[in-house]
Structure formats: C-alpha cells, structure tokens
Amino acid sequence: MAALSNADWAAVWLTFKLASVTTVILLIVGTPIAWWLARTRSRWKGVVGAVVALPLVLPPTVLGFYLLVAMGPYGPVGQFTQWLGIGLLPFTFPGLVVGSVFYSLPFVVQPVQNAFEAVGERMLEVAATLRANPWDTFFTVVLPLAKPGFITAAILGFAHTVGEFGVVLMIGGNIPEKTRVVSVAIYDHVEALEYAEAHVLAGGMLLFSFVVLLALYSRKGASVWK
C-alpha cells in the first residue's frame, strides 16, 4: 500500500481544519435560524426554509459558481472585503470556510430545528410560570432537551464538509497547503493515474463516512430502546 506524501497529509490536515471551523460557525449561525424556523408563524418561514435547504438539491458547482462571482472583485461581497482592506476571499482558506458554511447549512439547521420543535410548548409554558425569562428558558430548558439534535447536527455538518468537492474546487481551486483538501487530492491522484495513493485517501474517506453513519444510527437505535 502506498504511503501518503507530505502534500497528502497537508490535505488531510486542511480538511480537518476546514470541517472543524465550519462546524463551529454553523452551530453559532444555524442555532438562531433553527430556533426562528421552529417557532415562527411568519409567512416567510417557507421561503427561509427553502433557502436554507437549497444546497440539498442545488449542484455544488452552481452554488460554488455564484459564491465565486459574489466574492470576486466585482461582486458585492468582494467589493465589501476589498473596502475593508482584507482582499478577496476566493482561493483562500477563509473563502473555503464561507463556501462550506453555505453548502453544509441545511445539515446543521434541520436537525437542530427538529430538536427545537420536539421540545414543545408545554415545557416553555412551565418555565414561564416559574418566571423564567426567555434567555433562561432557552439556556436551561431548551438547549438541554435539544442536545441530541445538536450532536447530530455537529456530526453531519463536520462529515458533509469533509466530503465536499465541487464547492471547494470552484472557490478554492487546488493550491497545495492552502486550499487543496482530501477530495481534491483524490481527484489529482486519479488524473495522474496514481491509483494506489487515491485508494489510500479514498479508503480513509470511506471508513470515516461509515463510522459517522454508524455513530448516527447507533444513537437513534439507543434512543428508541430507552
């Protein structure tokens, strides 16, 4: 079996770093979105829910293309980042993070939203009768009850980010140690007919995906038998 090169190990580390940063940001950004979707009766709920779920059906290259245009030198995001003096985001690690957040958003928002909806009105009413303010209710009642949803969301968000290809290739390109992630590294090895190296990386991805799914289904099975 072929050994991984330093460039491949750099791709593995960058993928782990990207997935970790993206998951943390998604949990921070996705929680208020999920709470609003779970509680609101606004007529805009369907529109916001559809926008959040769009990456589920939209080809990754389409999403990557429009993000690339938006963050480019003539796009609104690109012009704003240039005005801030931080330059352009495409073909940088922060650009990969932005693309990953958009691409993996539904995999975090939907499990958390489902967990919030499962809490129900009864627990919130009981907390209100005890004179708990909304913040106390959220942090002492809602979050503990929704913990399984957050664990599922974190696992799915991390795993989905690890498996990205189209979005990261469109936004980040293929710059070693900067934007070259595992999925792109596998593509490079296959193009170069380096199947042994591709097998090592692809096998690792396959094993990782199986472990993630096993953990999720094991959690669901345990919750049923409790």
Secondary structure by P-SEA (a helix, b strand, c coil): cccccaaaaaaaaaaaaaaaaaaaaaaaaaaaaaaaaacccccaaaaaaaaaaccccccaaaaaaaaaaaaccccaaaaaaaaaccccccccaaaaaaaaaaaaccccaaaaaaaaaaccaaaaaaaaaacccaaaaaaccccccaaaaaaaaaaaaaaaaaaccccccccccccccccccaaaaaaaaaaacaaaaaaaaaaaaaaaaaaaaaaaaaaaaaaaac
